[in-house]
Amino acid sequence: MAYGRLDVFWPEGQFMTFPLVENSISVGRSTGNRVALETNTISRYHFSLTHDGQKTFITDMDSANGTFVDGERLAPNTPRELDGGDEIQIGDLRLIYHQLDEMATQPMKAVEETTQRIEVAALNFRLDVIGPPAPFSPGAHMSAEVNVTNTSAEAHRYRIDVTGMPSEWIRLDRTEILVEPQQSEQILINFRPVRRSDSRPGDYKVQVRVYQADKPELKLDAQMVVRVLPFSGFGMALEKPVINRGEHFRLHLHNQGSAPLPLNVTCRAKDNDLRFVLPAPQSTLMPGARFILSGSVVPQKPLLWGKPRSHTFDIKVTSGDAAHFLAVARAKFIEKPMLPAWTPLALAGAAIVGIAAVLVVLAILFRPVRPPQITTFTVNKPQVAQGEDISLSWVVQDASNLSLSVNSRTVIERISTETTGLTLDTSGLSGNVVLELVGENGTQKTSAVQTITVYQPLGQITFTSKPDQLIRYVVQNLTISWSVPGAIKTRLTGLETFTNTPLQSEYGAQGDLTGLAGIPDQALHLVLYAEDTAGNQQQQVLDIPVINPECLPAGPPVTLYNGPDVRYQVVGTVPAGAVVVVDAQDGSGQWLRARLQGGLSGWGIRSEFACAQTFNTADLVKELNVPTLPPATLTPVPTPTPTTRPVTAAPAMTLTPSASRQTESQSLPTLQPTASG
């Protein structure tokens, strides 16, 4: 019966699985191993696995390139215990050791006292959450424990949801449990991030929600932090193993890990008889990124005549992380002679010409070393946004090697002198950046410098108001907030139609304007303008709607007067259920003025109205200019004849509700005359 398995991942994407049955298993490239892996990047007998019935141990068998477990190199011939989910790196291979039982209900090690516990109490149940005891890498797994205690007098079913990281990384042993009264049940959460380059490392805030099945509104939330570590690994492949004179070799590199990976490429000939030119021997690849390195090979001593000869050389790629993974590709360089095979016979027949030719060749080979010259060194943009590429170009003479430094740190060395430029990523740069191109020829050096400015571009604009709508004819306070990452200044327009509060002509990248008092009569159209260091501008529009303050009779119809007093003339009534717009209050706050169709308005007693909760009638505009109150009594005027002339009173108006209240004019009731005597 197998006690575990070993998954093997090859650089080109091949995947193999080996069940582990024997208590002692060796791994290496020799066919004498129980697990034989055909690759020249590992030793013949690289490491061994031993199982004592309960625990599994790994031992490095004094391999040439070493054995790494979770990024840590093992001491030779020293056993180390494996827990399951361990990442093993040998050469260019990645291996994952798994225990036999990977169900979420597998036994867990005792949690240390420092493990964070979260307890939450509710009406009829509580939670006890124990998070993962340690960080872990993709491909490995770690468990968390949720205990649900039923504190009620009846049995209940509870369901659990877990969010906060990709769902395919989360596995529950059960999603619903039945808990008896005053009893507890346990749910195990197994976290297993997928081992892919897009599995982002970092802290994940995992939300655990447990709710009662028959009453979903009874729920408890608890949070735990699950830390996922980065993993590393890369693949390499040589496009052509045989290179002829004048050809370039192309090396394909692939960062298969989940973190940026520095890579260093070196070349070495078997007999040290070749010279290599690598434009970018050091590079950093982002997770999942691919890169093609093109290099050239030239002999140290050129072959003048004779038969073509073959040179064997190795291309070594070393990772710049703590693991220092090493991968090697072997290639051949075919050198053809510079002169035909019959050249010696021709030289023998023309000794003088041959001697002269030799002297010319010697003069060329041993001519004095000239100092390098950088004629021009330019950049396409003196000012760029962070993350934007810039193009560098140059003209160089008499240089055998070039290198580029950024802020006094060499980023690319051994640039081919045939190269006349390159593209540089500015993602990790900011502020004033000094670029220096260094040319070398023997012991002589020269350099040229360019300075650029890398600025932060404008980010996403946040532009909000509180409240998000205003009420017409009501005195209100408005708060405006904004935030524009990367901006050096901002300005606002549109507030001048609302408030008399003095405003600045310019503001910073973020800010708040509070206590802006005003009385709106139309919707506000606000515009926020933002500008970055380079003068680039963006704008964001914020429209704040304005609605009408509306009231209706609280009970019987409301009588409207020509002024805020019952002694004024009656101008109409508001029928029960009819909605009207009120645009003012009197100085005492006891009367409201209702707007009527045809430009008319009338005053009604405040207590007889029921108004919308969108506004406070005490904040309405106060109207102090009201019609003159009529005299309390009329004094009769004598007339020469006792004839009595009938007097007809002005007809009173009755308000009927309109069919729609979509606009201010529609919300005004219709006036109809009623009989009066």
C-alpha positions in Angstrom: 0.0 0.0 0.0 1.4 3.4 -1.0 2.1 5.9 1.7 2.5 8.8 -0.6 3.2 10.0 -4.2 5.8 12.1 -6.0 4.7 14.6 -8.7 7.4 15.7 -11.1 7.1 18.9 -13.2 9.4 19.3 -16.2 10.4 22.8 -17.6 8.6 22.2 -20.9 5.4 21.4 -19.1 5.5 17.6 -18.9 4.0 16.1 -15.7 4.7 12.7 -14.1 3.4 11.0 -11.0 5.2 8.2 -9.1 3.4 6.2 -6.3 5.6 5.6 -3.2 5.3 2.0 -1.9 8.8 0.8 -0.9 10.1 2.1 2.4 13.4 3.2 0.7 13.4 4.9 -2.7 16.2 6.6 -4.6 15.8 9.3 -7.2 18.3 10.3 -9.9 19.1 10.0 -13.6 20.6 6.5 -13.5 18.3 3.6 -14.5 19.3 1.9 -11.2 17.0 4.3 -9.3 13.4 3.4 -8.3 12.5 6.8 -9.8 14.7 7.4 -12.8 14.5 10.9 -14.4 16.1 11.5 -17.7 17.8 14.9 -17.4 21.5 15.9 -17.3 20.8 18.6 -14.7 20.7 16.1 -11.8 23.1 13.6 -10.4 23.1 9.8 -11.1 21.9 9.2 -7.6 20.5 12.5 -6.3 18.4 11.9 -3.2 16.5 9.2 -1.4 13.1 8.9 0.4 12.7 6.6 3.5 9.5 5.8 5.3 9.4 4.3 8.9 5.7 3.5 8.9 4.6 6.9 10.2 7.1 9.5 8.9 8.8 10.2 5.6 12.3 11.5 5.3 14.4 13.0 2.4 18.2 12.8 2.2 20.5 14.4 -0.3 23.0 11.8 -1.6 25.9 14.3 -1.9 24.5 15.5 -5.3 26.5 17.9 -7.4 23.9 20.7 -7.6 22.1 20.0 -4.3 18.6 19.3 -3.2 16.2 22.1 -2.1 13.1 21.7 0.0 10.8 24.7 0.1 13.7 26.9 -1.1 16.2 25.6 1.5 19.2 23.6 0.5 19.7 20.3 2.4 22.9 19.3 4.0 24.4 16.2 2.3 23.5 12.9 3.9 21.3 14.5 6.6 17.7 13.3 6.7 14.9 15.8 6.8 11.2 15.0 7.6 8.6 15.8 5.0 5.1 17.0 6.0 3.2 16.6 2.8 2.9 19.3 0.1 6.6 19.9 0.3 8.3 21.4 -2.8 11.6 19.7 -3.9 13.9 21.3 -6.5 16.7 19.4 -8.2 18.3 20.8 -11.3 15.6 22.1 -13.6 12.9 19.8 -12.1 10.3 20.6 -9.5 8.8 17.8 -7.4 6.0 17.8 -4.9 5.7 15.1 -2.2 2.2 14.3 -1.1 1.0 12.1 1.8 -1.3 9.2 0.9 -4.5 10.7 2.4 -5.2 14.2 1.1 -8.8 14.4 2.2 -9.7 17.5 4.2 -10.4 15.2 7.2 -6.8 14.0 7.5 -5.3 14.2 11.0 -3.8 17.6 11.8 -0.8 18.4 14.0 -1.5 20.1 17.3 -1.8 23.9 16.9 0.7 25.9 18.8 -0.5 28.2 21.5 0.3 31.2 19.3 -2.4 30.2 16.8 -5.0 32.9 16.5 -8.4 32.0 17.7 -11.6 33.9 16.8 -14.7 33.5 19.0 -18.0 35.2 18.2 -21.2 34.8 20.2 -24.8 34.9 18.8 -28.3 34.2 19.9 -28.2 30.5 19.5 -24.7 29.4 18.3 -21.1 30.5 18.4 -17.9 30.0 16.4 -14.4 29.0 17.2 -12.0 29.4 14.2 -8.4 28.3 14.2 -6.5 29.5 11.2 -3.6 27.8 9.4 -0.6 27.5 11.7 2.0 28.6 9.2 2.4 30.1 5.7 2.6 27.7 2.7 3.5 27.6 -1.0 1.2 26.8 -4.0 1.1 23.1 -4.5 1.2 22.5 -0.8 -1.8 22.5 1.5 -2.8 23.8 4.9 -5.9 23.3 7.0 -8.0 25.5 9.2 -10.7 24.4 11.7 -14.2 25.8 12.3 -16.1 24.7 15.4 -19.8 25.4 15.6 -21.5 25.2 19.0 -25.3 25.1 19.3 -26.2 27.0 22.4 -30.0 26.7 22.0 -32.3 24.0 23.3 -33.1 22.5 19.8 -31.1 20.8 17.1 -30.2 23.0 14.1 -28.6 22.7 10.8 -25.8 25.2 9.9 -24.2 26.0 6.6 -20.8 27.4 5.9 -19.4 29.6 3.1 -15.7 30.5 2.7 -14.6 33.4 0.5 -11.6 35.6 0.1 -9.4 33.6 -2.2 -10.0 31.7 -5.5 -12.7 29.1 -5.0 -10.6 26.3 -6.6 -8.1 26.8 -3.7 -10.7 26.0 -1.0 -12.0 22.6 -0.1 -14.5 21.8 2.8 -15.0 18.4 4.2 -18.7 19.3 4.4 -20.7 22.5 3.8 -23.7 21.7 6.1 -23.8 20.2 9.6 -26.4 19.1 12.1 -25.5 20.2 15.6 -27.4 18.9 18.6 -28.4 21.2 21.5 -25.4 22.3 23.6 -23.0 20.3 21.3 -20.3 21.2 18.9 -19.4 20.0 15.4 -16.2 20.6 13.5 -15.7 21.6 9.8 -12.2 21.4 8.3 -11.2 23.9 5.6 -8.3 22.7 3.3 -6.4 25.5 1.5 -4.5 24.3 -1.6 -3.4 27.1 -4.0 -2.8 25.9 -7.5 0.9 25.8 -8.5 0.8 28.3 -11.3 2.6 31.5 -12.0 -0.6 33.5 -11.7 -1.2 32.3 -8.1 -0.5 35.6 -6.4 1.5 35.3 -3.1 0.6 37.4 -0.1 -1.9 37.7 2.7 -5.5 36.7 1.9 -8.3 37.8 4.2 -10.5 34.8 4.2 -14.1 35.3 5.4 -15.9 32.4 7.1 -19.7 32.8 7.2 -21.9 30.3 9.1 -25.6 30.7 9.1 -28.6 28.7 10.3 -30.1 26.7 7.4 -33.8 27.5 8.2 -33.1 31.1 9.2 -30.3 32.5 6.9 -30.6 35.9 8.6 -29.0 34.3 11.7 -25.4 34.4 10.6 -21.9 34.9 12.0 -18.8 36.1 10.2 -15.2 35.5 11.2 -12.0 36.4 9.4 -8.6 34.7 9.2 -5.5 35.7 7.4 -4.0 33.0 5.2 -0.5 33.7 3.9 0.5 32.2 0.6 4.3 32.1 -0.1 5.8 32.6 -3.5 7.4 29.7 -5.3 10.2 29.8 -7.8 11.3 27.8 -10.8 12.2 28.4 -14.4 12.6 26.7 -17.7 15.2 27.1 -20.5 15.6 25.7 -24.0 18.2 26.3 -26.7 16.6 26.8 -30.1 19.5 25.2 -32.1 22.2 23.1 -30.5 24.7 23.6 -33.3 25.9 27.2 -34.2 27.8 28.1 -37.3 30.2 31.0 -37.6 28.2 34.2 -38.1 25.0 32.8 -36.5 23.5 33.8 -33.2 22.2 31.3 -30.6 18.7 31.9 -29.2 18.1 30.9 -25.6 14.4 30.7 -24.5 13.8 31.5 -20.8 10.5 31.1 -18.8 9.8 32.1 -15.3 7.5 29.3 -14.1 7.3 30.7 -10.5 4.9 33.2 -8.8 7.4 35.9 -7.9 9.8 38.0 -10.0 12.9 35.9 -10.7 16.4 37.3 -11.4 18.3 35.2 -13.9 22.0 35.2 -14.7 23.3 33.7 -18.0 26.9 32.7 -18.4 28.7 30.8 -21.2 31.8 28.6 -20.9 33.8 26.8 -23.6 35.2 23.4 -22.8 38.8 24.5 -23.7 38.3 28.2 -23.0 38.9 28.9 -26.8 35.7 30.8 -27.4 34.5 34.3 -26.7 30.8 35.1 -26.0 28.8 38.2 -26.5 25.5 38.4 -24.5 23.5 41.7 -24.8 21.6 41.1 -21.5 23.2 38.4 -19.4 21.3 39.5 -16.3 17.5 40.0 -16.4 14.5 39.8 -14.1 11.4 38.0 -15.4 8.0 38.6 -13.9 5.8 35.6 -13.0 4.9 33.6 -16.1 7.0 35.9 -18.3 9.1 34.5 -21.2 12.3 36.0 -22.7 14.5 35.1 -25.7 18.2 35.9 -25.2 20.2 36.2 -28.4 24.0 35.8 -28.2 27.0 35.3 -30.5 30.1 33.1 -30.4 33.5 33.9 -31.8 36.8 32.0 -31.5 39.6 33.4 -29.3 42.0 32.6 -32.1 40.6 32.6 -35.6 41.3 29.5 -37.8 43.1 30.8 -40.9 43.1 27.6 -43.0 42.6 23.9 -42.7 39.5 21.8 -41.9 36.5 23.1 -40.0 36.7 22.4 -36.2 34.0 21.9 -33.6 34.0 23.7 -30.2 31.7 22.4 -27.3 30.4 25.0 -24.9 27.8 25.2 -22.1 25.2 27.9 -21.5 24.5 28.1 -17.7 21.4 29.8 -16.2 21.4 30.6 -12.5 18.4 32.0 -10.6 19.1 35.0 -8.4 16.9 34.0 -5.6 17.8 32.2 -2.4 17.6 28.7 -4.1 20.2 29.6 -6.8 18.7 27.0 -9.2 21.2 26.0 -12.0 20.2 24.8 -15.4 22.7 24.0 -18.2 22.3 23.6 -22.0 25.2 22.2 -24.1 25.8 23.4 -27.7 28.5 23.2 -30.4 30.1 25.9 -32.4 31.4 25.0 -35.9 34.3 27.1 -36.9 35.2 27.3 -40.6 38.6 28.5 -41.7 39.0 32.0 -42.9 41.1 31.0 -46.0 40.7 28.1 -48.4 42.6 24.8 -47.9 44.9 25.5 -50.9 46.3 28.7 -49.3 49.5 27.0 -48.0 50.4 25.9 -51.5 49.8 29.4 -52.9 51.9 30.9 -50.1 54.7 28.5 -50.8 54.7 29.6 -54.5 54.6 33.2 -53.6 56.7 33.6 -50.4 57.1 37.3 -50.7 53.4 37.8 -51.0 52.8 35.4 -48.1 55.3 37.2 -45.9 53.7 40.5 -46.7 50.2 39.1 -45.9 51.5 37.7 -42.6 52.9 41.1 -41.7 49.7 42.8 -42.5 47.8 40.3 -40.4 50.2 40.7 -37.5 49.9 44.5 -37.8 46.1 44.2 -37.6 46.2 41.8 -34.7 48.8 43.7 -32.7 47.8 47.3 -33.5 47.6 49.6 -30.5 44.3 49.6 -28.5 42.4 52.7 -29.3 40.3 54.4 -26.6 36.5 53.9 -26.9 34.4 56.8 -28.0 30.6 57.4 -27.4 29.7 59.8 -30.2 26.0 60.1 -29.2 23.8 58.8 -26.4 20.1 59.9 -26.5 16.7 59.0 -25.0 13.4 59.5 -26.9 11.6 61.2 -24.0 13.1 63.3 -21.2 9.9 62.8 -19.1 7.9 59.6 -19.0 5.0 58.1 -17.0 6.0 55.3 -14.6 5.6 51.9 -16.4 6.1 53.5 -19.8 9.1 52.2 -21.9 11.8 54.5 -23.1 14.1 54.0 -26.0 17.8 54.5 -25.7 20.1 54.9 -28.8 23.8 55.5 -29.2 26.7 55.6 -31.6 29.9 54.1 -30.2 33.3 53.6 -31.8 36.4 51.4 -30.8 34.6 49.7 -27.9 34.8 46.0 -27.2 32.0 46.0 -24.6 29.1 48.2 -23.4 27.1 48.3 -20.2 24.2 50.4 -18.9 23.7 51.7 -15.4 20.6 53.2 -13.8 21.2 55.4 -10.8 24.8 54.1 -10.5 23.5 50.4 -10.5 24.5 48.3 -13.5 21.3 46.8 -15.0 22.7 45.4 -18.3 26.3 44.4 -18.9 28.1 42.9 -21.9 26.0 44.6 -24.5 27.1 43.8 -28.0 28.9 46.6 -29.7 26.8 45.9 -32.8 23.8 47.0 -30.8 22.8 50.6 -31.3 20.0 50.9 -28.8 17.5 49.2 -26.5 14.2 49.6 -24.7 14.1 50.2 -20.9 11.1 49.5 -18.7 10.4 52.3 -16.1 8.1 50.3 -13.8 10.4 50.4 -10.8 11.7 53.9 -11.3 10.5 57.3 -10.1 11.8 60.9 -9.9 15.0 61.9 -11.5 16.8 58.9 -13.0 20.4 59.0 -14.2 21.2 56.7 -17.2 24.9 56.0 -17.9 26.3 54.2 -20.9 29.8 52.9 -20.3 32.1 51.8 -23.2 35.2 49.7 -22.7 38.2 48.7 -24.8 40.8 46.8 -22.9 41.6 48.9 -19.8 40.3 52.1 -21.3 36.7 53.3 -20.5 34.4 56.2 -21.4 30.9 57.0 -20.5 27.9 59.2 -21.4 25.0 60.3 -19.2 21.4 61.1 -19.8 18.9 62.2 -17.1 15.1 61.6 -17.4 12.2 62.3 -15.1 9.8 59.4 -14.3 6.5 60.6 -12.9 3.5 58.9 -11.5 0.6 59.0 -14.0 -2.9 60.0 -13.0 -4.8 57.2 -11.4 -8.5 56.5 -11.1 -10.5 59.6 -9.9 -12.8 59.3 -6.9 -15.4 62.2 -6.8 -18.4 62.1 -4.4 -20.9 64.4 -2.7 -22.8 64.1 0.6 -25.8 64.2 0.3 -26.1 62.8 -3.2 -29.2 64.9 -3.9 -30.4 68.3 -2.9 -33.9 69.8 -2.2 -35.1 73.0 -3.9 -35.9 76.0 -1.8 -34.2 74.4 1.3 -31.1 75.7 3.1 -28.6 72.8 3.0 -25.0 72.0 3.7 -23.0 70.1 1.0 -19.7 68.2 1.3 -17.6 67.5 -1.7 -14.7 64.9 -1.6 -12.2 63.8 -4.2 -9.0 61.8 -4.6 -6.8 61.6 -7.7 -3.6 59.5 -7.4 -0.7 61.1 -9.2 -2.1 64.6 -9.5 -0.1 67.6 -8.5 -3.1 70.0 -8.6 -6.9 69.9 -9.0 -9.6 72.5 -9.5 -13.4 72.5 -9.3 -16.2 74.2 -11.3 -20.0 74.3 -10.9 -20.2 75.2 -7.2 -20.6 78.9 -7.8 -24.3 78.3 -8.8 -25.0 76.8 -5.3 -23.0 78.7 -2.6 -21.4 82.0 -1.9 -18.6 80.3 0.2 -15.2 81.5 -1.1 -13.4 78.7 -3.1 -9.8 78.3 -3.9 -8.6 78.4 -7.5 -6.6 75.2 -7.1 -6.5 72.2 -4.6 -4.2 69.2 -4.0 -4.6 65.6 -5.2 -7.2 64.9 -2.6 -9.4 67.0 -0.4 -12.8 67.7 1.2 -14.9 70.8 1.1 -17.3 70.7 4.0 -20.0 73.1 5.2 -20.9 74.5 1.8 -24.2 76.2 2.6 -26.7 77.1 -0.2 -30.2 77.1 -1.5 -30.3 75.1 -4.8 -32.9 75.9 -7.5 -31.4 73.6 -10.2 -29.3 70.5 -10.6 -25.6 70.9 -9.9 -23.1 70.0 -12.7 -19.7 69.8 -11.0 -16.5 69.1 -12.9 -13.2 68.1 -11.3 -10.0 68.8 -13.3 -6.8 67.0 -12.4 -3.2 67.5 -13.7 0.0 65.5 -13.3 3.6 66.5 -13.4 3.8 66.3 -17.1 0.8 68.5 -17.7 -1.5 65.6 -18.6 -5.1 66.4 -17.6 -8.2 64.3 -16.8 -11.6 65.4 -15.7 -14.5 63.8 -13.8 -18.1 65.0 -13.9 -20.5 64.8 -10.8 -24.1 65.6 -11.4 -26.2 66.2 -8.2 -29.9 66.2 -8.8 -32.3 68.6 -7.2 -35.9 67.5 -6.2 -38.9 69.5 -5.0 -40.0 69.7 -1.4 -43.5 68.2 -1.4 -46.4 68.1 1.1 -50.0 67.0 1.1 -52.9 67.5 3.5 -52.5 65.6 6.7 -56.2 65.1 6.9 -59.1 67.2 5.5 -58.4 69.7 2.6 -56.1 72.6 3.5 -57.4 76.1 3.0 -55.0 78.5 1.3 -54.9 82.2 2.0 -53.3 85.2 0.2 -51.0 85.6 3.2 -49.8 83.8 6.3 -52.9 84.6 8.4 -56.6 83.6 8.4 -57.6 87.2 8.0 -56.2 87.2 4.4 -58.5 86.4 1.5 -59.0 82.7 0.7 -57.5 81.8 -2.7 -58.2 78.1 -2.8 -58.0 74.7 -1.1 -55.7 71.7 -1.4 -57.9 68.5 -1.7 -57.1 65.5 0.5 -54.4 63.4 -1.1 -53.2 66.1 -3.5 -49.4 66.7 -3.5 -48.1 70.3 -3.7 -44.7 71.9 -3.8 -43.9 74.3 -0.9 -41.3 76.9 -1.6 -41.2 79.0 1.6 -42.2 79.5 5.2 -43.2 82.6 7.1 -41.1 84.3 9.7 -42.8 82.3 12.5 -42.5 79.0 10.8 -46.2 78.3 11.3 -47.3 78.8 7.7 -46.1 77.2 4.4 -46.5 78.7 1.0 -47.8 76.2 -1.6 -47.1 76.8 -5.3 -50.1 76.6 -7.7 -50.5 76.4 -11.4 -50.5 79.6 -13.4 -47.9 81.2 -11.2 -50.3 81.5 -8.2 -49.4 80.5 -4.6 -51.2 80.4 -1.3 -50.4 80.1 2.4 -51.5 77.1 4.5 -51.1 76.3 8.2 -48.0 74.1 8.7 -49.7 71.7 11.1 -52.3 70.8 8.5 -49.7 69.5 6.1 -47.8 66.1 6.0 -44.5 66.6 4.3 -42.0 64.3 2.7 -39.1 63.0 4.9 -36.6 64.2 2.3 -36.5 67.7 3.9 -37.2 69.5 7.1 -39.7 72.3 6.8 -37.7 74.4 9.3 -35.0 74.6 6.7 -37.2 76.2 4.0 -36.5 79.7 2.8 -38.2 82.3 5.0 -40.4 84.7 3.1 -40.7 88.1 5.0 -42.2 90.1 2.2 -45.9 89.2 2.5 -49.0 91.1 1.4 -50.4 93.8 3.7 -52.9 92.4 6.2 -56.4 93.7 5.4 -58.1 95.9 8.1 -60.1 94.1 10.8 -63.4 96.0 10.0 -64.6 98.1 7.2 -66.0 101.7 7.9 -69.2 102.5 5.9 -69.0 105.5 3.6 -72.2 107.7 3.4 -73.7 108.0 -0.1 -76.2 110.6 -1.3 -78.9 108.1 -2.0 -80.0 105.2 0.2 -79.8 102.8 -2.7 -78.1 99.5 -1.7 -75.8 98.1 -4.4 -75.3 94.3 -4.3 -71.7 93.1 -3.7 -70.4 89.9 -5.2 -67.4 88.2 -3.4 -64.5 86.9 -5.4 -64.9 83.2 -6.1 -62.8 80.8 -4.0 -60.5 78.1 -5.7 -60.5 74.4 -5.0 -57.3 72.4 -5.7 -57.6 68.9 -7.3 -54.6 66.6 -7.5 -52.8 66.3 -10.9 -52.3 63.0 -12.7 -48.5 62.9 -12.4 -45.7 64.4 -10.2 -42.7 63.8 -12.5 -41.9 67.5 -12.8 -42.5 70.6 -10.7 -45.2 71.9 -13.0 -47.0 68.5 -13.0 -47.0 68.4 -9.2 -49.0 71.6 -8.9 -52.8 71.1 -8.3 -55.4 72.4 -10.8 -57.5 75.4 -9.6 -61.2 75.2 -10.0 -63.7 77.9 -8.9 -66.2 77.1 -6.1 -69.3 79.1 -5.2 -69.0 81.7 -2.4 -71.5 84.0 -0.8 
